[in-house]
Amino acid sequence: MTTQLLLRYDSFDRDTHEAHAEDRANAGLTQLQLWREGTGAHWALFDVNDPDRAKAWVEKESALGHGPSAHHLLETA
């Protein structure tokens, strides 16, 4: 099975997102896709190498106040 992480950002800054690419890579995340919703929200889809590290990264980002507004850890069926 493949694990992926889907994130929703109500507030999104592309420069900040790109600046944190190394942190995401260190958490075992590889960005697959980025979408912009009509409301201005952004969605990002990542391949997950290590689900535990990915969960820890989301928790850390949220605790720092710049994490996603919603996240879903998904497995292919």
C-alpha positions as CSV (number, residue, x, y, z in Angstrom):
1,M,0.0,0.0,0.0
2,T,1.0,3.6,-0.6
3,T,0.5,6.3,2.0
4,Q,-0.2,9.8,1.0
5,L,-0.8,13.0,3.0
6,L,-3.4,15.5,1.8
7,L,-3.1,19.0,3.4
8,R,-5.5,22.0,3.2
9,Y,-4.2,25.5,3.9
10,D,-6.7,28.3,4.4
11,S,-3.9,30.8,4.3
12,F,-1.0,30.0,1.9
13,D,2.3,31.7,1.1
14,R,4.2,30.1,-1.8
15,D,7.6,31.5,-0.7
16,T,7.2,30.1,2.8
17,H,6.0,26.8,1.4
18,E,9.0,26.5,-0.8
19,A,11.4,27.6,2.0
20,H,10.2,24.6,4.1
21,A,10.8,22.0,1.4
22,E,13.9,20.6,3.1
23,D,12.0,20.2,6.4
24,R,9.3,18.3,4.6
25,A,11.9,16.1,2.9
26,N,13.5,15.3,6.2
27,A,10.0,14.2,7.4
28,G,9.8,11.7,4.6
29,L,7.4,13.8,2.4
30,T,7.6,14.2,-1.3
31,Q,5.3,16.8,-2.9
32,L,3.2,15.3,-5.7
33,Q,0.7,18.0,-6.4
34,L,-0.5,21.5,-5.3
35,W,-3.9,22.9,-6.1
36,R,-5.6,26.3,-5.5
37,E,-9.2,26.3,-4.6
38,G,-11.6,29.0,-5.8
39,T,-11.9,30.3,-2.2
40,G,-8.1,31.0,-2.1
41,A,-7.4,27.9,0.0
42,H,-4.6,25.6,-1.3
43,W,-4.4,21.8,-1.2
44,A,-1.1,19.9,-1.2
45,L,-0.6,16.1,-1.8
46,F,2.5,14.4,-0.6
47,D,3.9,10.9,-0.9
48,V,4.7,9.6,2.6
49,N,7.9,7.6,3.2
50,D,7.3,7.2,7.0
51,P,3.8,7.8,8.4
52,D,5.1,8.4,12.0
53,R,7.5,11.1,10.9
54,A,4.8,12.7,8.7
55,K,2.4,12.8,11.7
56,A,5.1,14.3,13.8
57,W,5.8,17.0,11.2
58,V,2.1,17.9,10.9
59,E,1.9,18.2,14.7
60,K,5.0,20.3,14.9
61,E,3.9,22.7,12.1
62,S,0.5,23.1,13.8
63,A,2.1,23.8,17.1
64,L,4.2,26.5,15.5
65,G,1.1,28.1,14.1
66,H,1.8,27.7,10.4
67,G,0.5,24.2,9.8
68,P,-2.3,23.1,7.6
69,S,-5.9,23.9,8.5
70,A,-6.8,20.2,7.8
71,H,-4.8,17.1,7.1
72,H,-5.7,13.5,6.0
73,L,-3.2,10.6,6.0
74,L,-4.5,8.2,3.3
75,E,-3.6,4.8,2.1
76,T,-4.4,3.4,-1.4
77,A,-7.1,0.8,-1.4
